[in-house]
Amino acid sequence: MKAHKTTLSVRELQKTIGQWKGRKITDSTIAKLLELMLGMTAYMNEDAVYPVENFYDISKALKFKNARYLVEAVRLSGAFGIVPGDNVYGMSSFYSHLWKEKEKTDDSAETLPETLPVKLPQGDIYNIYTIQDNKNNTSSGRISSAEKSLEAARNFFHLINKNPMDKMRIFTPLIDGFQQKEGLAREDACANLVYLVNELLVPYFASQERFMKSTHVGRLCWLSNLLKSAGGLRMLKDATDAGRRQRVQNLADMRSEQRNNHPLCEFEWTDKESGLRFYDDPLEGMVNIPDNAPPRPGAGAEWNVLSGKWGEL
């Protein structure tokens, strides 16, 4: 296997490491990412990519806590090409640009961007919060002052979301903060923001009597000051905790559904959506099995990516 790019300047390497540190990536993780970037050919396939079936072995070799920590470190670094996948990691493979030319379908940059990429959900991301109808007023067509205030608060955040400058100034730093402090994927960080707005900020502003009398500019200043206050910091913590609970619940629901499907043998399972085979490891959790591997022979069998055979734990 031949590397795509055989030289790397000191300045380019220093810039990359500096940007990783700016993203709050620890020194120990930086060393692991450098190994992946320079190339661990034993864990690459013939296309010079690190395939999903090798994530578990890579995480063990580099002493990541588990494969999910490996995936999130790769994603947060922004230095690798990522091929999306319909699996628990959200990627089917990743690769170093030193070993493989950037794919046309890969929109990641070969060098790290100065700031984290903004990946807000498409359209209006604040459509989860719904107003409860007042039954006493529904039939008469009247809208209560509380409902008007609630609708105004929701519209305030809609306007921020539609304005690129306001969104970049207010929402993007919040998403960056959720992502960097918690080590989250961008999608999960956005979910924290949605909860913060819909469940905490909208009700807060709707309950303030002076909100309806404030101008849009005044409301923006109010929001900015609120997020810096003790009350705003508590809201950020509540949103972080709620997001963590939801991810744990989602993972439990997904695993419960997955455990109902093991068509090849009783010692492994197959994810219905992605078709990926996997088994449980006492330390690493869920481990992917290559498609061409024979059925897992026993509860103690471990797949060895280097030999391509089953071995005993």
C-alpha positions, 0 to 999 in steps of 0.5 A: 500500500502506497501513501497518497502524500509522503511529506508533511511540513512542520508548519502544517503539523504545528497548525493542525496540533494547535487547532486540535488543542483549540478544540479542547482535545487532550494531549494523549488523544492528539498523539493517537490522532497523529498515529491515525493521520500518519497511517496505521496500515495494519488497520486499513483496507485495500482502499487505504481507509479505516473501515467500521469493522476495524474501529474496535481493534483500533480503539484497543490498539490506541487505548481509547476507552471504546470505539465510540470515543475513537469515532468522536475524536476523529469527528471532532478533530476535523482532520480526516475524511469521513464516509457516512454510514447508517450505523451506530457510529454514523460513519462506515469508514474514515481515512487520512488525507496522507494516505487517500485522496479526498473523495468528491462526496467528502465535503470535509477540508484537507486542512482544519477549518479555523472554527468548528463547522456549523451543522444546524438542522435544516429549516426551522429547528424550533418546531418541537415546542407546541402551544397548549390550546386554551379550551375556554378560548378556542371556541370563541376564537380569543387568544389569551395574553399568556398565549400571545406572550408564548407565541412572541417568545417562540417567534423571537427565536425563529427570527434569530434562527433565520438571521445568519449573523444573529445565529452565528453570534448567539447559537453557534457558540452555544453549540460549540460549547455543548460539543467541546465540553461534553465531547459530543457529535455535532448533531447531539450538540444541536439537540441540546440547543433545541432543548435549551430553547424550546423547554427553557428559554421560550417558557422563561421569556414568555413568563416575563411581563416586560418581554412583550414591551421590549424591542427585538434589539432589546430582547437580543441584549437581554438574551445575551446577558441572561446566558452569562448570568447564574440563571443562564448557566443553570439553564445550560447545565439543565440542557446538558443533563437532559441531552445526556439522559436522552442519549442514554435512553436512545441507546438503551432503546436501540440496544433493546431492539437490536437484541431481538434480532440474531439470525446467524447464531445465538452468539451474535446479533444483526442490526435491522436497519444497517445490516451490520453484525455485532457482538458484546465485549465485556470491556468495549461494549458492542463490536462490529463483525465483518460481513464475510466472517463465519458465524460467531462460534461461542460466547467467548469468541473474539474477532481478530481483524489481523488474522481474519479469524475468531479467537477466544477471549 
